[in-house]
Amino acid sequence: MNPLFRFAGGLPVALALCIAPAAAQPAQHAHVHGQLKLDVAVDVQTLTVSIDSPLDNIVGFERAPRTDAERKTAQQAVAQLRAADKLFAIDPAADCKLGQVDLDAPVLGLGQAKAGEPAGHADLEGSFTFECRSPVQARFIDIALFEAFRNVRQIDVQIATPDGQYQRTLKRPAKRLAWGK
Ligand SMILES: [Zn+2]
């Protein structure tokens, strides 16, 4: 048993009941076409943007491309994601440069397949690390995902900074994600 529970008196049984079912299954996440999950993590020298999206939002299908047109769509989408400093224009006060980009979309041949994807559907995950002179100075990111990917309608955002955590929802055609004072 987790040592934390030893000090919790009557709580362990209730906690165990709540936790066990979730722990027994692969991580679940919402897969709702049109919605995209975006996380921003502000650290000492980096600002990392991560996205988790139904692949349909990005390319309009959720399987390996079958036609030349679909292959071209996929190639263009991947190129747009790799040029992440065009998709995420960070507040110049933070003085950021794009560093590493990791993309994970197994049906497009990117990254590893993993358990937990709903049958008949597929996701794309991306992680975009910006190297910044003063990431904590950032107060906004201008996000071009709605322009780049026309099936995206809503972006649910969580922002974690040393000063606090924020939640935001952007709906088409909103562009600016802002937080802090
Ligand atoms: Zn889907």
Residues whose N, C-alpha, C, O or C-beta is under 5 A from the ligand:
A	BS01	ZN	P54 E62 H121 A122
